[in-house]
């Protein structure tokens, strides 16, 4: 993982629990600009 920017950023263990619950984008849709983990970190911030 890259460097944590904030104390509230997810740890690898926390992300391992949440990753299966976050929906992925549809293959026919637009490519993601940001990693899902960074989006979840921003929501929790």
C-alpha positions in Angstrom: 0.0 0.0 0.0 1.1 3.6 -0.5 1.7 6.0 2.3 -1.3 6.9 4.5 -2.1 10.5 4.3 -4.4 10.7 7.3 -4.9 8.8 10.5 -8.4 7.8 9.4 -7.1 6.1 6.2 -8.0 2.4 6.0 -5.4 -0.2 7.0 -4.7 -3.2 4.7 -6.7 -5.4 7.1 -9.7 -3.0 7.1 -9.6 -2.7 3.3 -9.5 -6.5 3.0 -12.8 -6.7 4.9 -14.5 -3.8 2.9 -13.2 -4.5 -0.6 -15.7 -7.3 -1.4 -18.6 -5.1 -0.3 -17.7 -2.2 -2.7 -19.3 -2.6 -6.1 -16.9 -2.6 -9.1 -17.6 -0.6 -12.2 -19.2 -2.3 -15.2 -16.8 -3.5 -17.8 -18.7 -1.6 -20.6 -18.6 1.6 -18.6 -16.0 4.3 -18.2 -12.6 3.4 -16.6 -12.2 4.5 -13.0 -10.1 7.6 -12.5 -9.4 6.9 -8.8 -8.8 3.7 -6.9 -11.8 2.5 -4.9 -9.8 2.5 -1.7 -9.0 6.2 -2.0 -12.7 6.9 -2.6 -13.7 5.0 0.6 -10.9 6.8 2.5 -12.3 10.2 1.3 -15.8 9.2 2.5 -14.5 8.2 5.9 -12.5 11.4 6.2 
